[in-house]
Amino acid sequence: MISVVIPTYNEEKVIEDGIKQFLPLKKKYDLEIIVSDGKSTDNTVKIAKKYADKVIVWKKKQRQNIPQGRNAGCFKAKGDILFVTDADCRVKNIDSFFKRIIKEFKDPKLVALTGKVLINPKEKKLIDNIHHLFNTYNDITNILKIGGARGEFQVIRMSAFKKIKGYNEKLACSEDFDLFYRLRKLGKVKFVCSLVIFESARRYRKLGYPKVVATWIYEGLHHLLTGRAAYKEWEVVR
């Protein structure tokens, strides 16, 4: 079984299509769809319950951060393989996508893989070609056996995920790279160029690439040098 885990917070505009892209392939690839919601104030939960196998809603008073949301879904999953993505993401060539994942995980040494994250073609502008740099960086880190992957596209062997106790909930961001870095100590991590996920351009349009990239770099360096998060929370963009 492959468990698809989608963390959400006020995603009523995109969650229905986000889930429905997987429904035609549920039986073929034995997919389990889990939505982990951070106590949305819109109709996200109501919509998710129509289609998902499990909808987990955050109960605590404080705001849920990204790693908490991902962990809440992943630790409730039944699959041998976890596919963690976001509500605004769409898988390119979804049938061949899962076929390739199953093939790759026949290698017992493989603990995690990722691939390209690109801007949805419907929204793409020339500036979005900067995404090629992000993907090149992720590819290089995995070639060098460091490990790196964006949270929109992480495929993980469940046994390895449990062994490292999931995402570091003390990190407001960079928890995705941190996870792959720790997974690399258990086995092989891989960047598969032919696997592609399209994400929304909403964050880059609202905040701009300079701010987004600077935030990633600062958080990454801060965590590398101190082992702690630089930011207490990740800015929500909807």
DOVEX-21001 format. One line per 4 residues: number of its first residue (from 0); their letters; for each residue z, y, x of N, C-alpha, C. Coordinates in nm, 3 decimals. Atoms other than C-alpha are relative to their C-alpha. Layout:
// DOVEX-21001
NUM> a> Z Y X Z Y X Z Y X ~ ...
***
This chain:
// DOVEX-21001
0> misv> 0.000 -0.120 0.084 0.000 0.000 0.000 0.000 0.126 0.087 ~ -0.001 -0.132 -0.065 -0.074 0.359 0.107 0.067 0.098 -0.096 ~ -0.069 -0.098 0.082 0.167 0.622 -0.025 -0.050 0.139 0.035 ~ 0.047 -0.137 -0.017 0.014 0.967 -0.071 0.113 0.093 -0.041
4> vipt> -0.115 -0.087 0.025 0.293 1.226 -0.044 -0.045 0.146 0.002 ~ 0.043 -0.139 0.014 0.230 1.581 -0.167 0.121 0.088 -0.031 ~ -0.108 -0.094 0.029 0.507 1.844 -0.132 -0.055 0.119 -0.077 ~ 0.050 -0.112 0.081 0.478 2.126 -0.387 0.108 0.105 -0.024
8> ynee> -0.085 -0.108 0.051 0.623 2.459 -0.487 -0.091 0.102 -0.067 ~ 0.084 -0.091 0.079 0.457 2.661 -0.764 -0.149 -0.018 0.029 ~ 0.138 0.036 -0.029 0.123 2.484 -0.726 -0.080 -0.034 -0.126 ~ 0.065 0.036 0.125 0.013 2.476 -1.091 -0.152 0.022 0.002
12> kvie> 0.144 -0.029 -0.005 -0.332 2.615 -0.999 -0.080 -0.110 0.070 ~ 0.076 0.096 -0.081 -0.423 2.333 -0.762 0.048 -0.145 -0.008 ~ -0.058 0.133 -0.007 -0.198 2.032 -0.817 -0.078 -0.104 -0.082 ~ 0.072 0.098 0.081 -0.403 1.869 -1.094 -0.119 -0.057 0.075
16> dgik> 0.115 0.048 -0.076 -0.722 1.850 -0.888 0.045 -0.070 0.128 ~ -0.052 0.062 -0.121 -0.513 1.765 -0.584 0.035 -0.145 -0.021 ~ -0.037 0.139 0.031 -0.383 1.449 -0.751 -0.121 -0.080 -0.049 ~ 0.109 0.073 0.066 -0.692 1.357 -0.951 -0.106 -0.051 0.098
20> qflp> 0.099 0.047 -0.097 -0.907 1.321 -0.638 0.031 -0.144 0.045 ~ -0.040 0.134 -0.046 -0.710 1.002 -0.559 -0.008 -0.106 -0.110 ~ -0.012 0.095 0.110 -0.706 0.842 -0.904 -0.110 -0.105 -0.006 ~ 0.105 0.102 0.008 -1.049 0.669 -0.894 0.015 -0.113 0.104
24> lkkk> -0.013 0.097 -0.108 -0.942 0.484 -0.577 0.138 -0.067 0.004 ~ -0.137 0.053 -0.001 -0.586 0.387 -0.674 0.003 -0.152 0.012 ~ -0.001 0.146 -0.002 -0.659 0.021 -0.741 -0.069 -0.054 0.124 ~ 0.078 0.050 -0.113 -0.917 -0.022 -0.466 0.081 -0.001 0.129
28> ydle> -0.075 -0.012 -0.125 -0.682 0.095 -0.190 0.152 -0.008 -0.021 ~ -0.142 0.017 0.031 -0.348 0.028 -0.362 0.078 0.127 0.036 ~ -0.061 -0.129 -0.028 -0.249 0.394 -0.359 0.120 0.027 -0.090 ~ -0.116 -0.050 0.073 0.089 0.529 -0.464 0.002 0.152 0.019
32> iivs> 0.004 -0.147 -0.009 0.094 0.903 -0.546 0.137 0.057 -0.032 ~ -0.134 -0.058 0.013 0.420 1.090 -0.495 -0.007 0.151 0.017 ~ -0.013 -0.146 -0.010 0.479 1.460 -0.565 0.146 0.032 0.023 ~ -0.137 -0.041 -0.034 0.789 1.607 -0.403 0.009 0.150 -0.022
36> dgks> 0.001 -0.141 0.041 0.864 1.938 -0.574 0.128 0.074 0.040 ~ -0.112 -0.083 -0.044 1.084 2.215 -0.439 0.058 0.088 -0.108 ~ -0.056 -0.072 0.116 1.208 2.323 -0.783 -0.090 0.115 -0.041 ~ 0.098 -0.100 0.043 0.896 2.505 -0.900 0.044 0.070 -0.128
40> tdnt> -0.032 -0.079 0.119 0.930 2.779 -1.162 -0.122 0.010 -0.093 ~ 0.119 -0.001 0.085 0.580 2.725 -1.303 -0.020 -0.140 -0.060 ~ 0.026 0.129 0.066 0.412 2.419 -1.461 -0.036 -0.113 0.096 ~ 0.036 0.102 -0.098 0.369 2.221 -1.139 0.054 -0.137 -0.036
44> vkia> -0.064 0.129 0.030 0.616 1.946 -1.233 -0.059 -0.063 -0.126 ~ 0.055 0.048 0.127 0.484 1.916 -1.588 -0.139 -0.061 0.021 ~ 0.135 0.050 -0.028 0.127 1.871 -1.462 0.006 -0.125 0.085 ~ -0.010 0.113 -0.092 0.226 1.635 -1.181 0.042 -0.127 -0.072
48> kkya> -0.051 0.117 0.071 0.408 1.402 -1.421 -0.109 -0.069 -0.082 ~ 0.111 0.061 0.074 0.079 1.340 -1.606 -0.076 -0.100 0.085 ~ 0.089 0.078 -0.087 -0.084 1.182 -1.302 0.070 -0.077 0.112 ~ -0.064 0.061 -0.116 0.159 1.096 -1.022 0.085 -0.122 -0.037
52> dkvi> -0.086 0.116 0.022 0.348 0.767 -0.988 0.147 0.040 0.005 ~ -0.136 -0.051 -0.013 0.663 0.953 -0.884 -0.003 0.150 0.018 ~ -0.019 -0.144 -0.019 0.770 1.315 -0.915 0.147 0.022 0.031 ~ -0.137 -0.021 -0.046 1.081 1.405 -0.719 0.027 0.149 0.005
56> vwkk> -0.030 -0.144 0.009 1.241 1.743 -0.791 0.128 0.032 0.076 ~ -0.113 -0.048 -0.081 1.476 1.923 -0.552 0.111 0.049 -0.091 ~ -0.112 -0.033 0.089 1.822 1.961 -0.709 0.098 0.102 0.060 ~ -0.099 -0.087 -0.064 2.014 2.169 -0.456 -0.028 0.148 -0.027
60> kqrq> 0.013 -0.143 0.029 2.074 2.544 -0.494 -0.088 0.072 0.101 ~ 0.078 -0.070 -0.101 1.926 2.653 -0.163 -0.146 -0.040 -0.007 ~ 0.144 0.026 0.002 1.551 2.676 -0.125 -0.033 -0.118 0.091 ~ 0.043 0.115 -0.078 1.388 2.356 -0.004 -0.101 0.045 0.105
64> nipq> 0.100 -0.033 -0.101 1.203 2.387 0.326 -0.106 -0.111 0.007 ~ 0.113 0.093 -0.004 0.881 2.204 0.417 0.042 -0.142 0.043 ~ -0.037 0.136 -0.040 1.033 1.911 0.611 0.091 -0.071 -0.101 ~ -0.083 0.061 0.105 1.291 1.853 0.337 -0.087 -0.053 -0.113
68> grna> 0.091 0.043 0.106 1.011 1.834 0.081 -0.077 -0.124 0.038 ~ 0.075 0.117 -0.046 0.809 1.592 0.288 0.090 -0.123 0.010 ~ -0.093 0.113 -0.012 1.110 1.374 0.365 0.039 -0.057 -0.136 ~ -0.042 0.044 0.133 1.216 1.361 0.000 -0.104 -0.094 -0.061
72> gcfk> 0.106 0.086 0.052 0.879 1.212 -0.091 -0.020 -0.125 0.083 ~ 0.029 0.113 -0.090 0.829 0.990 0.213 0.107 -0.109 -0.008 ~ -0.106 0.101 0.001 1.167 0.820 0.194 0.012 -0.071 -0.135 ~ 0.006 0.069 0.129 1.100 0.727 -0.171 -0.126 -0.086 -0.011
76> akgd> 0.127 0.071 0.004 0.763 0.575 -0.084 0.018 -0.149 0.025 ~ -0.001 0.145 -0.016 0.692 0.202 -0.100 -0.108 -0.049 0.096 ~ 0.113 0.041 -0.081 0.380 0.200 0.115 0.034 -0.033 0.144 ~ -0.011 0.031 -0.143 0.339 0.055 0.462 -0.055 0.116 0.083
80> ilfv> 0.061 -0.115 -0.065 0.137 0.367 0.544 0.025 0.123 -0.085 ~ -0.019 -0.128 0.068 0.218 0.727 0.454 -0.119 0.092 0.030 ~ 0.100 -0.105 -0.019 -0.052 0.989 0.400 0.060 0.127 -0.058 ~ -0.064 -0.125 0.041 0.112 1.332 0.390 -0.104 0.111 0.002
84> tdad> 0.098 -0.108 0.011 -0.103 1.620 0.269 0.059 0.110 -0.087 ~ -0.047 -0.111 0.083 -0.077 1.941 0.063 -0.077 0.008 -0.131 ~ 0.059 -0.008 0.134 -0.158 2.028 -0.298 -0.137 0.065 0.000 ~ 0.128 -0.072 -0.003 -0.447 2.257 -0.202 -0.105 -0.070 0.085
88> crvk> 0.092 0.071 -0.089 -0.613 1.998 0.026 -0.089 -0.097 -0.077 ~ 0.097 0.092 0.059 -0.921 1.796 -0.061 -0.059 -0.086 0.110 ~ 0.048 0.094 -0.100 -1.037 1.486 0.126 -0.152 -0.010 -0.005 ~ 0.146 0.016 -0.007 -1.399 1.471 0.242 -0.034 -0.149 0.004
92> nids> 0.045 0.140 0.003 -1.576 1.142 0.164 0.121 -0.093 -0.015 ~ -0.131 0.061 0.017 -1.253 1.003 0.021 -0.002 -0.153 0.006 ~ 0.007 0.146 -0.007 -1.369 0.641 -0.012 -0.004 -0.048 0.145 ~ 0.010 0.039 -0.141 -1.473 0.609 0.353 0.123 0.044 0.078
96> ffkr> -0.122 -0.051 -0.063 -1.161 0.809 0.446 0.107 -0.109 0.001 ~ -0.103 0.104 0.009 -0.923 0.538 0.323 -0.045 -0.130 0.066 ~ 0.052 0.120 -0.066 -1.149 0.259 0.448 0.024 0.009 0.151 ~ -0.020 -0.019 -0.144 -1.126 0.406 0.800 0.148 -0.008 0.037
100> iike> -0.145 0.005 -0.026 -0.748 0.450 0.778 0.049 -0.144 0.007 ~ -0.041 0.141 0.002 -0.700 0.084 0.687 -0.049 -0.071 0.125 ~ 0.056 0.061 -0.121 -0.927 -0.019 0.974 0.080 0.040 0.123 ~ -0.071 -0.050 -0.117 -0.742 0.199 1.226 0.139 -0.062 0.011
104> fkdp> -0.137 0.049 -0.004 -0.398 0.071 1.128 0.010 -0.152 0.015 ~ -0.003 0.141 -0.038 -0.498 -0.288 1.198 0.046 -0.014 0.145 ~ -0.052 -0.003 -0.137 -0.409 -0.188 1.554 0.152 0.012 -0.008 ~ -0.146 -0.003 0.013 -0.036 -0.275 1.570 0.068 0.106 0.087
108> klva> -0.056 -0.100 -0.090 0.017 -0.020 1.847 -0.011 0.142 -0.057 ~ 0.020 -0.132 0.060 -0.101 0.271 1.630 0.116 0.035 -0.093 ~ -0.109 -0.042 0.087 0.189 0.462 1.473 -0.039 0.118 -0.088 ~ 0.040 -0.115 0.081 0.007 0.771 1.343 -0.139 0.048 0.039
112> ltgk> 0.129 -0.061 -0.031 -0.329 0.941 1.318 -0.019 0.126 -0.081 ~ 0.039 -0.123 0.069 -0.479 1.271 1.213 -0.148 0.023 0.023 ~ 0.141 -0.034 -0.018 -0.821 1.437 1.200 -0.020 0.148 -0.020 ~ 0.033 -0.141 0.013 -0.995 1.763 1.129 0.053 0.059 -0.131
116> vlin> -0.036 -0.079 0.117 -0.855 2.023 0.890 -0.090 0.123 0.002 ~ 0.095 -0.109 0.007 -1.125 2.268 0.783 0.019 0.079 -0.130 ~ -0.005 -0.081 0.122 -1.152 2.548 0.528 -0.095 -0.057 -0.104 ~ 0.084 0.045 0.110 -1.288 2.442 0.192 -0.134 0.077 0.003
120> pkek> 0.131 -0.066 -0.008 -1.666 2.513 0.203 -0.023 0.106 -0.108 ~ 0.016 -0.097 0.109 -1.640 2.701 -0.128 0.060 0.136 0.036 ~ -0.071 -0.122 -0.037 -1.417 2.961 0.041 -0.036 0.050 0.140 ~ 0.018 -0.024 -0.142 -1.545 2.956 0.398 -0.074 0.130 0.033
124> klid> 0.063 -0.117 -0.057 -1.631 3.273 0.591 -0.019 -0.023 0.149 ~ 0.028 0.016 -0.142 -1.751 3.320 0.948 0.127 -0.008 0.084 ~ -0.125 -0.003 -0.076 -1.399 3.396 1.072 0.069 -0.136 -0.001 ~ -0.068 0.129 0.012 -1.290 3.050 0.957 -0.044 -0.102 0.104
128> nihh> 0.040 0.089 -0.109 -1.475 2.892 1.249 0.110 -0.014 0.104 ~ -0.114 0.011 -0.091 -1.152 2.956 1.438 0.073 -0.134 -0.020 ~ -0.061 0.130 0.027 -1.040 2.629 1.277 -0.042 -0.105 0.104 ~ 0.045 0.095 -0.100 -1.246 2.448 1.539 0.094 0.000 0.120
132> lfnt> -0.095 -0.009 -0.111 -0.997 2.573 1.798 0.127 -0.078 -0.032 ~ -0.119 0.074 0.042 -0.705 2.432 1.599 -0.022 -0.150 0.016 ~ 0.030 0.142 -0.006 -0.876 2.094 1.576 -0.018 -0.048 0.143 ~ 0.016 0.035 -0.142 -0.971 2.095 1.944 0.136 -0.015 0.067
136> yndi> -0.135 0.007 -0.056 -0.608 2.164 2.032 0.069 -0.130 -0.040 ~ -0.062 0.124 0.048 -0.487 1.875 1.817 -0.061 -0.122 0.068 ~ 0.070 0.110 -0.065 -0.749 1.645 1.967 0.049 -0.015 0.144 ~ -0.042 0.003 -0.141 -0.649 1.737 2.324 0.143 -0.051 0.014
140> tnil> -0.140 0.043 -0.011 -0.276 1.690 2.261 0.013 -0.151 -0.020 ~ -0.006 0.144 0.022 -0.342 1.339 2.135 -0.067 -0.078 0.113 ~ 0.064 0.062 -0.116 -0.580 1.255 2.421 0.098 -0.004 0.117 ~ -0.098 -0.009 -0.108 -0.308 1.369 2.662 0.128 -0.078 -0.031
144> kigg> -0.114 0.081 0.042 -0.065 1.146 2.473 0.128 0.082 -0.020 ~ -0.114 -0.085 0.035 0.155 1.439 2.374 0.030 -0.017 -0.149 ~ -0.015 0.014 0.145 0.094 1.409 2.002 0.000 0.136 -0.068 ~ 0.005 -0.124 0.076 0.007 1.683 1.755 -0.084 -0.016 -0.124
148> arge> 0.075 0.009 0.125 -0.108 1.717 1.395 0.054 0.101 -0.098 ~ -0.044 -0.093 0.104 -0.096 1.970 1.116 0.052 -0.076 -0.122 ~ -0.065 0.065 0.112 0.116 1.889 0.812 -0.092 -0.033 -0.115 ~ 0.096 0.028 0.106 -0.188 1.892 0.584 -0.065 -0.137 0.016
152> fqvi> 0.072 0.123 -0.028 -0.316 1.576 0.749 0.080 -0.085 0.099 ~ -0.078 0.090 -0.085 -0.067 1.321 0.880 0.005 -0.138 -0.066 ~ -0.003 0.138 0.048 -0.108 0.946 0.838 0.092 -0.078 0.094 ~ -0.110 0.051 -0.081 0.197 0.755 0.958 0.038 -0.141 -0.044
156> rmsa> -0.053 0.133 0.032 0.314 0.396 0.978 0.145 0.016 -0.046 ~ -0.132 -0.020 0.060 0.622 0.378 0.755 0.114 -0.049 0.089 ~ -0.106 0.054 -0.085 0.824 0.162 0.993 0.034 0.097 0.114 ~ -0.023 -0.097 -0.108 0.780 0.422 1.270 0.065 0.125 -0.055
160> fkki> -0.058 -0.118 0.065 0.860 0.708 1.031 0.150 -0.018 -0.021 ~ -0.141 0.028 0.024 1.188 0.547 0.937 0.078 -0.010 0.131 ~ -0.068 0.019 -0.128 1.271 0.465 1.296 0.040 0.133 0.063 ~ -0.033 -0.132 -0.056 1.259 0.833 1.398 0.069 0.089 -0.104
164> kgyn> -0.072 -0.069 0.107 1.431 0.934 1.070 -0.075 0.120 -0.056 ~ 0.082 -0.099 0.069 1.142 1.141 0.942 -0.010 0.135 0.067 ~ 0.016 -0.137 -0.049 1.081 1.512 0.976 0.135 0.062 0.033 ~ -0.120 -0.074 -0.038 1.336 1.736 1.145 0.021 0.113 -0.100
168> ekla> -0.022 -0.096 0.109 1.479 1.932 0.851 0.060 0.132 0.048 ~ -0.052 -0.126 -0.054 1.621 2.200 1.081 -0.112 0.096 0.039 ~ 0.115 -0.081 -0.040 1.269 2.328 1.154 -0.070 0.057 -0.123 ~ 0.069 -0.063 0.112 1.115 2.580 0.913 -0.151 -0.018 0.010
172> csed> 0.139 0.034 -0.025 0.774 2.519 1.070 -0.007 -0.072 0.135 ~ 0.018 0.084 -0.119 0.633 2.315 1.361 0.062 -0.137 -0.016 ~ -0.056 0.133 0.025 0.801 2.016 1.200 -0.109 -0.107 0.004 ~ 0.111 0.094 -0.003 0.456 1.857 1.181 -0.032 -0.044 0.143
176> fdlf> 0.025 0.034 -0.140 0.392 1.876 1.556 0.119 -0.075 0.060 ~ -0.121 0.066 -0.048 0.750 1.775 1.626 0.000 -0.147 -0.039 ~ 0.002 0.138 0.047 0.705 1.461 1.417 -0.093 -0.085 0.086 ~ 0.097 0.077 -0.079 0.394 1.348 1.608 0.046 -0.013 0.145
180> yrlr> -0.052 0.007 -0.136 0.558 1.429 1.940 0.102 -0.113 0.012 ~ -0.101 0.107 -0.002 0.847 1.197 1.854 -0.061 -0.136 -0.028 ~ 0.067 0.126 0.029 0.617 0.931 1.710 -0.071 -0.054 0.123 ~ 0.073 0.042 -0.120 0.421 0.925 2.034 0.087 -0.083 0.094
184> klgk> -0.091 0.075 -0.085 0.729 0.786 2.206 0.013 -0.146 -0.045 ~ -0.010 0.136 0.054 0.706 0.478 1.982 -0.129 -0.080 0.016 ~ 0.129 0.070 -0.006 0.336 0.399 2.014 -0.115 0.097 0.010 ~ 0.124 -0.077 -0.014 -0.018 0.529 1.992 -0.017 0.098 -0.117
188> vkfv> 0.043 -0.096 0.101 -0.115 0.848 1.806 -0.145 0.035 0.029 ~ 0.145 -0.011 -0.018 -0.480 0.928 1.748 -0.058 0.112 -0.084 ~ 0.077 -0.100 0.072 -0.717 1.208 1.645 -0.137 -0.061 -0.028 ~ 0.128 0.061 0.040 -1.016 1.072 1.449 -0.093 0.110 -0.050
192> cslv> 0.088 -0.114 0.030 -1.296 1.330 1.449 -0.077 -0.014 -0.131 ~ 0.082 0.020 0.119 -1.486 1.173 1.160 0.078 0.016 -0.130 ~ -0.082 -0.018 0.120 -1.194 1.214 0.918 0.028 0.148 -0.020 ~ -0.009 -0.143 0.028 -1.188 1.555 0.750 0.073 0.028 -0.130
196> ifes> -0.066 -0.051 0.120 -0.962 1.733 0.505 -0.030 0.149 -0.010 ~ 0.024 -0.141 0.024 -1.048 2.068 0.351 0.126 0.064 -0.059 ~ -0.114 -0.073 0.054 -0.768 2.319 0.293 -0.044 0.133 -0.058 ~ 0.026 -0.133 0.055 -0.752 2.644 0.098 0.013 0.105 0.109
200> arry> -0.007 -0.111 -0.097 -0.805 2.969 0.289 0.106 0.103 -0.039 ~ -0.088 -0.102 0.057 -0.531 3.143 0.091 0.097 0.061 0.101 ~ -0.095 -0.055 -0.097 -0.281 3.180 0.379 -0.068 0.095 0.097 ~ 0.072 -0.083 -0.097 -0.539 3.319 0.618 -0.052 0.129 -0.064
204> rklg> 0.050 -0.120 0.069 -0.676 3.558 0.356 0.113 0.100 -0.023 ~ -0.112 -0.090 0.032 -0.334 3.697 0.265 0.067 0.056 0.126 ~ -0.076 -0.041 -0.118 -0.168 3.709 0.609 -0.089 0.036 0.119 ~ 0.090 -0.022 -0.112 -0.467 3.712 0.842 0.023 -0.101 0.112
208> ypkv> -0.011 0.097 -0.108 -0.540 3.478 1.130 0.094 0.044 0.113 ~ -0.089 -0.041 -0.110 -0.361 3.690 1.395 0.147 -0.028 -0.029 ~ -0.140 0.022 0.034 -0.030 3.673 1.210 0.033 -0.149 -0.010 ~ -0.025 0.142 0.017 -0.061 3.305 1.120 0.007 -0.070 0.136
212> vatw> 0.005 0.065 -0.131 -0.158 3.198 1.472 0.118 0.043 0.087 ~ -0.114 -0.049 -0.079 0.109 3.419 1.633 0.129 -0.068 -0.044 ~ -0.119 0.068 0.053 0.372 3.263 1.406 0.008 -0.143 0.051 ~ 0.004 0.139 -0.048 0.262 2.911 1.501 0.037 -0.008 0.148
216> iyeg> -0.023 0.003 -0.146 0.263 2.989 1.873 0.146 0.032 0.031 ~ -0.138 -0.039 -0.027 0.599 3.164 1.868 0.098 -0.110 -0.040 ~ -0.088 0.107 0.046 0.764 2.891 1.664 -0.010 -0.121 0.092 ~ 0.020 0.116 -0.085 0.612 2.621 1.882 0.067 0.016 0.136
220> lhhl> -0.061 -0.026 -0.131 0.724 2.780 2.209 0.152 0.005 -0.010 ~ -0.145 -0.011 0.019 1.069 2.858 2.073 0.063 -0.139 -0.013 ~ -0.052 0.135 0.019 1.118 2.499 1.963 -0.008 -0.080 0.130 ~ 0.017 0.071 -0.126 0.983 2.367 2.294 0.109 0.036 0.100
224> ltgr> -0.095 -0.050 -0.100 1.222 2.581 2.499 0.147 -0.017 -0.043 ~ -0.139 0.001 0.046 1.533 2.571 2.280 0.037 -0.122 -0.083 ~ -0.027 0.113 0.088 1.495 2.270 2.053 0.042 0.043 -0.139 ~ -0.039 -0.054 0.131 1.567 2.497 1.755 -0.116 0.078 -0.062
228> aayk> 0.102 -0.077 0.071 1.360 2.674 1.492 0.018 0.149 0.022 ~ -0.005 -0.146 -0.015 1.271 3.040 1.540 0.015 0.068 -0.135 ~ -0.002 -0.058 0.134 1.234 3.103 1.165 0.088 -0.084 -0.092 ~ -0.085 0.070 0.095 1.475 3.015 0.887 -0.079 -0.057 -0.117
232> ewev> 0.083 0.053 0.109 1.197 2.967 0.632 -0.145 0.040 0.022 ~ 0.143 -0.022 -0.010 0.819 2.953 0.606 -0.046 0.081 -0.121 ~ 0.040 -0.091 0.109 0.657 3.231 0.401 -0.090 -0.073 -0.099 ~ 0.076 0.064 0.106 0.526 3.103 0.067 -0.120 0.087 -0.036
236> vr> 0.122 -0.073 0.038 0.166 3.202 -0.012 -0.064 -0.077 -0.116 ~ 0.062 0.063 0.117 0.025 3.129 -0.360 -0.102 0.095 -0.062
***
